């Protein structure tokens, strides 16, 4: 797997330090509000686990399965819910935890989808932001890292369900996904 990575963008230590900072920020801003963290599966599961451990106020965790890439390197634009929420979010402060904000199509769709369930608030948190690829306006409050327009894997991010278990985030060699 490591041989398929062209360049490491963020080491395990880089990620841990930034996620801890984000957790402290969320702790301060949501103290006493018992936010509901909703992980967008599958890519955000590692980020969500580390982020939740770094939040030092009461919170709940939920998962939402979404597919928009399939086995491709670019979004199809069609968002499909593969696992819905189990709990009512009406009146809750919701933090959507995403691995990467790319075109914005998925998060834009999810905001509308969740808004229909009448939460008290929806806040977006993404580990990676790739603004060069944005097709619709989406404004996350919490951003781990801003990255260039490159195909990245590791720390939960995949290509064709591979590379999620890399402890770092790296740029995948183009010959692997083209």
MOGI-V48147 format. One line per field, one symbol per residue. phi: phi as a letter, one per 40 degrees, with the letter a starting at -180 (. if undefined). Layout:
# MOGI-V48147
phi: ???
This chain:
# MOGI-V48147
phi: .cccccaccbcdcdcdccccccccccdccbdgbfcbcbccccdcccdccccdcccbadabbabbcbbabgbbcbccgccbcbacccbcbdgccbbcbbcabbcgccccccdcccdccfccabbbbbcbbbccccbbcbbccbbcacbccacbbhfhcbbfgbgdcccbbbcccdccbc
